[in-house]
Amino acid sequence: MKSTAVIAAFIGTALSSPVSPVAADDPVSTPTPTELQDGNYWIRAVAAPNFHKYLQTNPANVPGVAILESSKTAGQFQIEDGQLVNKVSDPPLYLWIAEPEDKANPPRTLAATFDSEPSPFGAFAWQGDALTWSHPDVNRQNLAAWLVCEDQALFVNTGAYAYDTPAGCSDQTIHYYNDKTAND
């Protein structure tokens, strides 16, 4: 499954329910290690209502919609050449952000999905311990602003943080955590 198909489902529909079709040839979920592997980070929210919910997919470690959920199935990540990579999935998974048709006036939400291929759109970086995403043609007030919406789906927030939050969503920033084990 290519992320472009999943991303296409989001373009033009700011808050449509995330879809994650499963085909017979889709990869099987990789078990999530319970201890942090060298060089990796957990990524989690640190504020209600998603306090200590971790970045991942469901099922864990396969291409699909990026969500924040339990520590028990949390991905482990590194940033490599601007790509956010889940290093415990096999093959590694890359976080993609939906590319809007009008980058100068993007919708309020840009869907986040994982795919087995590197993303051609935007770059990830750490700002302190906060995960940021940027693209030179997409103006954002806060590069660390994210939204968690229906079914715990993660979106880039292109608007103001904690102002006119879309119905059914909550404003979040997400941060790396590097203790040996993830905790709720």
C-alpha positions as CSV (number, residue, x, y, z in Angstrom):
1,M,0.0,0.0,0.0
2,K,1.4,3.4,-0.9
3,S,0.8,6.4,1.3
4,T,-0.2,8.4,-1.7
5,A,-3.4,6.4,-1.8
6,V,-4.1,7.1,1.8
7,I,-3.1,10.7,1.6
8,A,-5.3,11.2,-1.5
9,A,-8.3,10.1,0.7
10,F,-7.6,13.1,2.9
11,I,-7.0,15.9,0.3
12,G,-10.1,18.1,0.1
13,T,-11.7,16.7,3.2
14,A,-10.1,18.3,6.2
15,L,-11.4,15.9,8.8
16,S,-12.6,12.8,7.0
17,S,-12.3,9.6,9.0
18,P,-8.9,8.0,8.4
19,V,-8.9,5.0,6.3
20,S,-6.3,2.2,6.3
21,P,-7.3,-0.5,3.8
22,V,-5.5,-3.8,4.2
23,A,-4.6,-5.8,1.2
24,A,-3.4,-9.4,1.2
25,D,0.1,-8.3,0.3
26,D,0.4,-5.7,3.0
27,P,3.2,-6.2,5.5
28,V,2.5,-8.0,8.8
29,S,2.8,-6.1,12.0
30,T,6.2,-6.2,13.6
31,P,6.2,-6.7,17.4
32,T,7.1,-3.5,19.2
33,P,10.1,-3.8,21.5
34,T,9.4,-2.9,25.1
35,E,12.8,-1.3,25.6
36,L,14.1,1.7,23.6
37,Q,16.8,0.6,21.1
38,D,20.0,2.6,20.9
39,G,19.7,5.9,18.9
40,N,15.9,5.8,18.9
41,Y,13.3,8.0,20.6
42,W,9.7,7.4,21.7
43,I,7.5,10.3,20.5
44,R,4.5,11.3,22.7
45,A,2.1,14.0,23.6
46,V,2.6,15.7,27.0
47,A,-0.8,17.4,27.5
48,A,-4.4,16.3,28.1
49,P,-6.4,14.8,26.5
50,N,-3.6,12.7,25.0
51,F,-1.1,12.8,27.8
52,H,1.5,10.1,27.3
53,K,-0.1,8.7,24.1
54,Y,2.6,7.6,21.7
55,L,3.1,8.0,17.9
56,Q,2.4,4.8,16.0
57,T,0.1,3.0,13.5
58,N,-2.7,0.5,14.2
59,P,-1.9,-2.3,13.6
60,A,1.5,-1.4,15.0
61,N,4.5,-0.9,12.6
62,V,2.7,-1.2,9.3
63,P,1.9,1.5,6.7
64,G,-1.2,3.5,7.6
65,V,-2.6,6.4,9.5
66,A,-0.4,8.0,12.1
67,I,-2.1,7.9,15.5
68,L,-1.3,8.7,19.1
69,E,-2.1,5.7,21.4
70,S,-0.8,3.3,24.0
71,S,2.8,3.0,25.1
72,K,2.6,-0.8,24.5
73,T,2.6,-0.4,20.8
74,A,4.7,2.8,20.4
75,G,7.0,3.2,17.5
76,Q,10.7,4.1,18.0
77,F,12.0,6.9,15.8
78,Q,14.9,8.8,14.4
79,I,15.2,11.8,12.1
80,E,17.4,11.0,9.2
81,D,18.0,13.6,6.4
82,G,14.7,15.4,7.4
83,Q,12.7,12.1,7.4
84,L,11.0,10.8,10.5
85,V,11.6,7.1,10.5
86,N,10.1,4.3,12.6
87,K,13.1,2.2,13.1
88,V,11.4,-0.9,14.7
89,S,9.1,-1.6,11.8
90,D,10.3,-4.0,9.1
91,P,10.8,-2.4,6.6
92,P,11.3,1.0,8.3
93,L,8.3,3.4,8.0
94,Y,8.5,7.1,7.0
95,L,6.0,9.7,8.2
96,W,4.3,11.5,5.3
97,I,2.3,14.7,5.5
98,A,-0.4,15.2,2.9
99,E,0.6,17.7,0.3
100,P,-2.1,20.3,-0.2
101,E,-3.1,21.5,-3.7
102,D,-2.7,25.1,-2.7
103,K,0.4,25.3,-0.5
104,A,0.0,29.1,0.0
105,N,-3.5,28.5,1.5
106,P,-3.5,25.0,2.9
107,P,-6.5,23.5,4.7
108,R,-6.3,23.6,8.5
109,T,-5.3,20.0,8.8
110,L,-2.8,18.0,6.8
111,A,-3.1,14.3,7.4
112,A,-0.1,12.3,8.7
113,T,0.5,8.7,7.5
114,F,3.3,6.2,7.5
115,D,4.7,4.5,4.3
116,S,7.6,2.3,3.5
117,E,9.1,4.9,1.1
118,P,10.7,8.2,2.1
119,S,8.4,11.2,1.9
120,P,9.0,13.8,-0.9
121,F,7.2,16.6,0.9
122,G,8.5,18.6,3.9
123,A,11.1,17.9,6.6
124,F,11.1,17.0,10.2
125,A,13.4,18.4,12.9
126,W,13.7,18.7,16.6
127,Q,13.1,22.0,18.3
128,G,14.3,21.2,21.7
129,D,12.5,18.0,22.3
130,A,9.4,19.0,20.2
131,L,8.9,17.4,16.8
132,T,8.4,20.0,14.1
133,W,7.4,19.7,10.4
134,S,8.0,22.3,7.8
135,H,8.0,23.0,4.1
136,P,9.2,26.3,2.5
137,D,5.9,26.8,0.6
138,V,3.6,26.1,3.6
139,N,3.3,29.0,6.1
140,R,2.7,27.8,9.6
141,Q,2.6,29.9,12.8
142,N,4.0,27.2,14.9
143,L,6.1,24.4,13.3
144,A,5.5,22.2,16.4
145,A,1.6,22.5,16.3
146,W,-0.3,19.2,15.7
147,L,-3.9,18.1,15.9
148,V,-5.3,14.8,17.2
149,C,-8.7,14.2,15.7
150,E,-11.2,11.4,15.3
151,D,-9.8,7.9,16.0
152,Q,-6.7,9.5,17.4
153,A,-5.5,10.4,13.9
154,L,-2.6,12.9,13.8
155,F,-2.6,16.0,11.6
156,V,-0.3,18.9,11.0
157,N,-2.0,22.0,12.4
158,T,-1.6,24.8,9.8
159,G,-3.5,27.3,12.0
160,A,-2.9,29.0,15.3
161,Y,-2.2,26.6,18.2
162,A,-5.2,26.5,20.7
163,Y,-7.2,28.9,18.6
164,D,-10.3,28.0,16.6
165,T,-9.4,24.3,17.0
166,P,-11.5,22.3,14.6
167,A,-14.4,20.4,16.1
168,G,-13.5,16.9,17.2
169,C,-9.8,17.7,17.4
170,S,-7.4,18.7,20.2
171,D,-4.3,20.8,19.9
172,Q,-1.0,19.0,20.8
173,T,2.7,19.3,20.6
174,I,4.6,16.0,20.5
175,H,8.0,15.4,22.0
176,Y,10.7,12.8,22.1
177,Y,11.2,10.7,25.2
178,N,14.3,8.7,25.7
179,D,13.8,6.6,28.9
180,K,14.5,2.9,28.5
181,T,10.7,2.1,28.6
182,A,7.6,3.9,27.4
183,N,5.0,4.6,30.1
184,D,1.4,5.7,30.2
